[in-house]
Amino acid sequence: MARSFTHFLPLLLFACFAVIASIALVMTLSGERKPSELPSALIGKPVPPTELPSLYNPQAFVNIEAATSQPYLVNFFASWCAPCRAEAPALAILAKKIDIIGIAYKDKPQDSQRFLTDYGNPYTAIGSDNEGSAGLNWGVYGVPETYLISADGLIIKRHAGPIDGDILREELLPLIRSLQKQG
């Protein structure tokens, strides 16, 4: 009897996994579950200390938490990331409204530079996070990932995934305008 049960155990485990995956897929497609709204423990907290070598000059450093008097965005990207290519037009629009600091995440500098040549460079500064340690400190799940930072250095919003026209119009631009009015 025990032998026949262990024979079906892998099939039973697979069936359980398939049911859970199906529920998650249905919730995502119906809009009940939004992967871009993954929780972040950093919302409302100061920007993590982040100093990275500059993408174009490794002897210089980009200090992300440096005091600023204006809101800004921090965008994690990589040349190997297809959704990063898709969000390039939205970042170009955002760059006309707000400063964006880029962090090349787990990418070779020459590949990141080629990516920016091909898809445009919306960034005011770009740090190179080759090992992914800055991404770990920020709680990055994957790229692209974007954080909206207030003028006083607090993380206001985190968006996981590519920024598209809807996210731009309905979420980011209204928040940016609101923060800029406060400043």
Secondary structure, DSSP 8 states (H G I E B T S, - for coil): -HHHHHHHHHHHHHHHHHHHHHHHHHHHHHTSS-GGG---TTTTSB----EEEBSS-TTSEEETT---SS-EEEEEE-TT-HHHHHHHHHHHHHHTTSEEEEEEES--HHHHHHHHHHH----SEEEEESSSHHHHHHT--SSSEEEEE-TTSBEEEEEES---HHHIIIIIHHHHHHHHHH-
